[in-house]
Amino acid sequence: MAKGHTIDRQAFMVLVLLSFGCGPDTTTVPLSGFSGGKLSFRSGNISSALRFDVSLNGGLPGCPTLASGVSAALNGLPLRAGLSGGPQGSFTSTCDPASFSMELPLEGLGVPQDGQIELSDSSARITMVVHNMVGVRTLTPRQSLSGVTRGQKLAFDYTPGDDVFDSAPDVAVIPDSGKPRGFVPRRTGGLIELDLPSDLGPGGALLRFTFYPSAKSQTCTGVSTCEGFIRWRMDQTITVVP
């Protein structure tokens, strides 16, 4: 019986030792080593800032780590360096991308303009250009939002009117008392329309709009693919009369 336990312990130790070699191979490479990879970003307004998270995936066997000395910028403004990539740990085959980030104060930003992400070092230059990437989107009501009625049609002017949406915008109505509910508004160019629920109770409520402007790249150089995601959220306060 003791012998059997000894074999079990030996087998367990072999598995443990082997597991240390099961993680992905990693190597440090310059920017040119990511030419078969993907440059991507996610952007959204948070509180009083516009945040950008940029990532670079390798497209190489194993888990490449980006070498030091890479400059990263958005429209000429430096991005903060985050992770340099590589495996998440010894016991996983999942790889982290190299990452960069930035937060721009909304105050002082104008209407959306094209944005260019650029990564460069002595070996290569990677760029991505997206239309209407950087700036403030607005939603202006065409009617007073104080004293609206149940089932009333509301209209808003959205800018920029030439935004193309990757998916339909959505609205959540959040009453001061009662359960939130969501629905999809109608859009014609820069005009956004919606019908308030016919059973919406009287009192205050918040309309939370979420828009998903297209983030398709107009220019993508130095990597195989570029992709992006933009989410823009705006709130409007209404008062519903009995």
Sequence and secondary structure as in RCSB ss.txt:
>XXXX:A:sequence
MAKGHTIDRQAFMVLVLLSFGCGPDTTTVPLSGFSGGKLSFRSGNISSALRFDVSLNGGLPGCPTLASGVSAALN
GLPLRAGLSGGPQGSFTSTCDPASFSMELPLEGLGVPQDGQIELSDSSARITMVVHNMVGVRTLTPRQSLSGVTR
GQKLAFDYTPGDDVFDSAPDVAVIPDSGKPRGFVPRRTGGLIELDLPSDLGPGGALLRFTFYPSAKSQTCTGVST
CEGFIRWRMDQTITVVP
>XXXX:A:secstr
 HHHHHHHHHHHHHHHHHHTT S  EEEE GGGGTTSEEEEEEEEETTEEEEEEEEE  SSSEEEE S  EEEET
TEE EEEEEEEES TT   EEEEEEEEEEESTT  S EEEEEEEE SS EEEEEEEEEES  EEEESS SEEE T
T EEEEEEESTT  BSS  EEEEEESSS  EEE  EEETTEEEEE  TT  SEEEEEEEEE B   EEEEESSSE
EEEEEEEEEEEEEEE  
